[in-house]
Each structure stands twice: as structure tokens, then as C-alpha cells.
């Protein structure tokens, strides 16, 4: 619990800093409309391995975002935004925030993302290689499910 609180507080502090960049797979107008009905968010924290920040950023853009777009198109979540920081004191370098309508959407998120990945790359050998490659780029440092206050 303390670790989650530490990550959440670090996240809030870092987001408020000017050094954070964001990428989103939904347009600004649709994100505002979608987020209005979101009640929870699933947050994943990743840390690029030393010397891999730019390469992992490209991986998010070129591999993860198309999967996200496919899952979003099929209703898996309302929006996703990736936050990046180059602050070396941060626990994470890339934070991915999925805004969800409700707990039912949350329960299906992982399976929906996996399914989207299979649709975009039906070859299981290539998917396995993609997974192995991603493991050379980053480490998962945490996850949190949070309520969205309105």
C-alpha cells in the first residue's frame, strides 16, 4: 500500500512538472467527451532500461499504440494517454493511463488488449518475438487502479 501511495504521489508531482510529455491515441475532442463518462483508470508504470528511453518510446508509438487503437475501436476503454518523463529521479519513465467507463471494462482490459494484439499480428512466433523484444527495452515498476473524481 505504501508503494502504491508513493507511486501515486510521485506521479502527481511529476505530471505537474514541465518535463512531462504526453501521447494519446484518441483525438482531443473525443478524449474530452469520453473521459467525461470514465469512472476509473488503470495506470501502468514502466521504466525504460538504461540507454533505451528513445527506443522504448518508439516501441510505444509503433507497436503499443496501434494495439491500443484496435482495442479502443472495439470498446475496450474510453481513452489512453502515455506520459513520459526524463527525470532520472522518477521511479518510472513511461506511464500509460487507460480511462475506463466502469469495473466491467476494467475486468476485460487485459484480454481486450491481448486480443487486439493477436488481430494485428496473427503469427504467434512474431508476437512472442515482440514480447521478448519489449522485455529488453523496459521493466514494469507498478500498476494502480484509481477512481476518477469529478
N, C-alpha and C positions, 0 to 999 in steps of 0.2 A: 504494500500500500504506500509506504514511504517513497519507494522508487517511482511509482506512477505519479504521485504528487510532485516529486522532484522533476520528472519529465514534463508534467503539465505546466508547472511554474516556469521551467526553462523555456518551454515552447512559447508561453505567453510573453516572456521577456524578449525572446529572440524575434518573434513576429513583430514586436513593436519597434525593433531596430531597423534602421535604413538598409542594412546589408542583406535583407531577405528578398529573394526574387521569387516570383510565383509563375506557375504554368497551369493552365486549366484546360480540360478537354471539352468544356461547354462554353458557348458564347456568353458574354457578359449579361446580355438581356435575358437569355434563358436561365442562366445561373441565378439571377435575382428572383425570377419567378419560381424556379424550382426550390431554391433554398427557403423560400417563404413557407413551404409546406414541410420542410425537413424538421424532424424532432430529435434526431440523434446523428452522431458522426462516428465513424470508425477511423481512427488515426493510426498510421503505421510509421514508425521511426526507423530510418536506415542511416548508416554511416558508410560513406564511400571509403574503400580501403586507401591507404596512403598512395598518393600519386594517381588515383583513379577517379577523382572528382569529375573531371570533364568527360571521361569515358562513360562513367555511370550516368551522368546527365544525358548523354546521347542515347544510352540504353533506355532510359525512361522515355525520352522523346520518340525514339524509333521503334521500340518494342512494346513497352508497357502502355503507352498512350493509345496505340491502335487497339490493343486488347480492351482497354477501358472504354474506348468509343463504341466498340462492338457490344460490350456488356451494357453500357448506358443506353444504346439504341434499343436493347431488348428489355429495358426497365429494371436493371439490377440496382441502380442507385440514382439519386437526383443530380448530383454533380461530384466532381473530383477536382481538387487543386493540389498541386505539388509545390511545396515551399522548399527553398534551398538556401543554405547559409554556408559561407566560407569561414565563419567564426570558428577558429580551431579550439576554442574553449567549450563549444557546444557538444552535447552528447550525440547529436545527430547532424548529418549534412543534408539529408532529404527527408521531408515529412510529407506524407500523402494523406489527405483528408477527404474521405468519402462521406458526403452528406446523404442521409437516408431518411425515408419517409417514416419508418417505424421499425419495431423489433423484428417483424416478419421479413422485411427487406434485409435487415442485418443478418438474420439467420441464413439467408440464401446468398449473401455476397460472395463468399469464398467459392462456392460451387459455380456461381454465375461467371466469375472471373476465369475460373478454370475452363468452363465450357466455352467461353469466348476465345480463350487461347487455343483450344482444340479446333474451333471453327476456322480460325485464321491460319493455323498450322496443323493440318490433319496428320502429318507424319510424326509418329511418336518418337522416332530417333532424333529428329530435328528439335522437337520440343525438349527432349532430355538434354541435348547439347546446349540449348538455350538456357536451361536451368543451371547446368554446370557452369556455363559462361557467366551468368549473373552472380553466381557464388564467388567468382574471382574478383568481382567489382565492389561488393558491398556486404556489410553484416547488418542483420536486423538487431536493433537495440531496444525495441519495445513496441508496444501497441496499447491503445486505450480506446474504450468506447465512452463517449461523453454525451450528455444531454445538451441540446441547444436551447439557450434561454432567449426568449423573445420579449 
